[in-house]
């Protein structure tokens, strides 16, 4: 019983006092502070089935403005944004668009957002 209690306390401690991480089936977010005033978002855009990077995929902001594209070889991306509340969208030709929940960021925040896009049943252009 004591070991189970210690385990639960450790999990709670990690969730509240370490990097704030949100995991969904199709995307994951890790948020942490940096010493910079910039707000940087990095991550990967992957095929949900094969886990292979989707090069040339786009990252869009709340108003669907294109913020950047992923690297053609790895699916990695890096963007810089302004403080505020944002919803991010990952888009790729032949895949369903995927959106995050609303995320509020301030100066010094950094995020890692990894997207796992599912192939569209119909080929569409996002």
DRENDO-1510 file (C-alpha; in Angstrom, 1 decimal, always signed):
<recs>
REC; n; res; u; v; w
REC; 1; UNK; +0.0; +0.0; +0.0 .
REC; 2; UNK; +2.8; +2.4; +0.9 .
REC; 3; UNK; +4.6; +1.7; -2.4 .
REC; 4; UNK; +1.4; +2.5; -4.4 .
REC; 5; UNK; +0.9; +5.7; -2.5 .
REC; 6; UNK; +4.5; +6.8; -3.2 .
REC; 7; UNK; +4.0; +5.9; -6.9 .
REC; 8; UNK; +0.8; +8.0; -7.1 .
REC; 9; UNK; +2.5; +10.9; -5.3 .
REC; 10; UNK; +5.4; +10.8; -7.8 .
REC; 11; UNK; +3.1; +10.8; -10.8 .
REC; 12; UNK; +1.2; +13.8; -9.4 .
REC; 13; UNK; +4.5; +15.6; -8.7 .
REC; 14; UNK; +5.7; +14.9; -12.2 .
REC; 15; UNK; +2.5; +16.1; -13.8 .
REC; 16; UNK; +2.3; +19.4; -11.9 .
REC; 17; UNK; +5.9; +20.4; -11.3 .
REC; 18; UNK; +7.7; +19.2; -14.5 .
REC; 19; UNK; +7.0; +20.2; -18.1 .
REC; 20; UNK; +3.3; +20.5; -18.7 .
REC; 21; UNK; +2.5; +17.8; -21.3 .
REC; 22; UNK; -0.8; +17.2; -23.0 .
REC; 23; UNK; -1.1; +14.0; -25.0 .
REC; 24; UNK; -3.9; +13.3; -27.4 .
REC; 25; UNK; -4.3; +10.5; -29.8 .
REC; 26; UNK; -3.3; +12.6; -32.8 .
REC; 27; UNK; -1.0; +15.2; -31.3 .
REC; 28; UNK; +1.1; +15.9; -28.2 .
REC; 29; UNK; +2.2; +19.1; -26.6 .
REC; 30; UNK; +5.0; +19.9; -24.2 .
REC; 31; UNK; +5.3; +23.4; -22.8 .
REC; 32; UNK; +8.3; +24.8; -20.9 .
REC; 33; UNK; +10.0; +28.2; -20.1 .
REC; 34; UNK; +13.1; +29.5; -21.6 .
REC; 35; UNK; +15.3; +32.5; -20.9 .
REC; 36; UNK; +14.5; +34.0; -24.3 .
REC; 37; UNK; +11.7; +36.5; -24.9 .
REC; 38; UNK; +10.8; +34.7; -28.1 .
REC; 39; UNK; +8.0; +32.2; -28.3 .
REC; 40; UNK; +9.3; +29.2; -30.3 .
REC; 41; UNK; +7.3; +26.2; -31.4 .
REC; 42; UNK; +9.1; +23.1; -32.7 .
REC; 43; UNK; +7.9; +19.6; -33.5 .
REC; 44; UNK; +7.3; +16.9; -36.0 .
REC; 45; UNK; +4.5; +16.2; -38.5 .
REC; 46; UNK; +4.2; +12.5; -39.0 .
REC; 47; UNK; +2.0; +10.0; -40.9 .
REC; 48; UNK; -0.2; +8.5; -38.2 .
REC; 49; UNK; +0.2; +4.9; -39.5 .
REC; 50; UNK; +3.8; +4.7; -40.6 .
REC; 51; UNK; +5.3; +7.3; -38.2 .
REC; 52; UNK; +7.3; +8.7; -41.1 .
REC; 53; UNK; +7.9; +12.5; -41.3 .
REC; 54; UNK; +5.6; +14.4; -43.7 .
REC; 55; UNK; +8.0; +16.8; -45.4 .
REC; 56; UNK; +6.5; +20.0; -46.8 .
REC; 57; UNK; +3.6; +19.9; -44.4 .
REC; 58; UNK; +2.3; +23.2; -43.2 .
REC; 59; UNK; +1.7; +24.7; -39.8 .
REC; 60; UNK; -1.1; +27.3; -39.7 .
REC; 61; UNK; -2.3; +29.6; -37.0 .
REC; 62; UNK; -5.8; +30.3; -35.5 .
REC; 63; UNK; -6.8; +32.3; -38.6 .
REC; 64; UNK; -5.3; +29.6; -41.0 .
REC; 65; UNK; -2.3; +31.9; -41.9 .
REC; 66; UNK; +0.7; +29.7; -42.9 .
REC; 67; UNK; +3.4; +30.0; -40.2 .
REC; 68; UNK; +5.9; +27.6; -41.7 .
REC; 69; UNK; +6.6; +24.3; -43.3 .
REC; 70; UNK; +8.2; +21.1; -42.2 .
REC; 71; UNK; +11.6; +20.0; -43.5 .
REC; 72; UNK; +11.3; +17.8; -46.6 .
REC; 73; UNK; +13.5; +15.0; -45.2 .
REC; 74; UNK; +12.3; +14.7; -41.6 .
REC; 75; UNK; +9.0; +16.4; -41.1 .
REC; 76; UNK; +10.5; +18.7; -38.4 .
REC; 77; UNK; +9.4; +22.3; -38.2 .
REC; 78; UNK; +10.3; +25.4; -36.2 .
REC; 79; UNK; +8.3; +28.6; -36.0 .
REC; 80; UNK; +8.2; +31.7; -34.0 .
REC; 81; UNK; +4.9; +33.3; -32.9 .
REC; 82; UNK; +3.5; +36.3; -31.0 .
REC; 83; UNK; +2.1; +36.0; -27.5 .
REC; 84; UNK; -1.6; +35.3; -27.2 .
REC; 85; UNK; -4.1; +32.4; -27.5 .
REC; 86; UNK; -3.6; +30.3; -30.6 .
REC; 87; UNK; -5.0; +27.2; -32.2 .
REC; 88; UNK; -2.4; +25.4; -34.4 .
REC; 89; UNK; -3.3; +23.4; -37.5 .
REC; 90; UNK; -1.1; +20.8; -39.3 .
REC; 91; UNK; -2.0; +20.4; -43.0 .
REC; 92; UNK; -0.6; +18.1; -45.7 .
REC; 93; UNK; -2.0; +17.2; -49.2 .
REC; 94; UNK; -3.8; +13.9; -49.0 .
REC; 95; UNK; -4.2; +14.1; -45.2 .
REC; 96; UNK; -6.9; +15.3; -42.8 .
REC; 97; UNK; -6.2; +18.7; -41.2 .
REC; 98; UNK; -5.4; +18.4; -37.5 .
REC; 99; UNK; -6.0; +21.2; -35.0 .
REC; 100; UNK; -4.8; +21.6; -31.4 .
REC; 101; UNK; -7.0; +23.0; -28.6 .
REC; 102; UNK; -6.6; +26.7; -27.8 .
REC; 103; UNK; -3.2; +27.3; -26.3 .
REC; 104; UNK; -2.2; +30.5; -24.5 .
REC; 105; UNK; +1.5; +31.5; -24.6 .
REC; 106; UNK; +3.5; +34.4; -23.2 .
REC; 107; UNK; +7.0; +35.6; -23.8 .
REC; 108; UNK; +9.6; +33.0; -22.8 .
REC; 109; UNK; +7.3; +30.0; -23.5 .
REC; 110; UNK; +8.5; +27.2; -25.8 .
REC; 111; UNK; +6.3; +24.4; -27.1 .
REC; 112; UNK; +6.9; +21.1; -28.7 .
REC; 113; UNK; +3.9; +20.0; -30.7 .
REC; 114; UNK; +4.1; +16.8; -32.6 .
REC; 115; UNK; +1.2; +16.0; -35.0 .
REC; 116; UNK; +0.2; +12.6; -36.4 .
REC; 117; UNK; -1.9; +13.1; -39.5 .
REC; 118; UNK; -4.3; +10.5; -40.8 .
REC; 119; UNK; -4.6; +9.9; -44.5 .
REC; 120; UNK; -7.8; +11.4; -46.0 .
REC; 121; UNK; -10.3; +8.9; -47.4 .
REC; 122; UNK; -10.7; +11.4; -50.3 .
REC; 123; UNK; -7.7; +13.1; -51.7 .
REC; 124; UNK; -8.1; +16.8; -50.8 .
REC; 125; UNK; -5.9; +19.9; -50.9 .
REC; 126; UNK; -5.8; +21.6; -47.5 .
</recs>
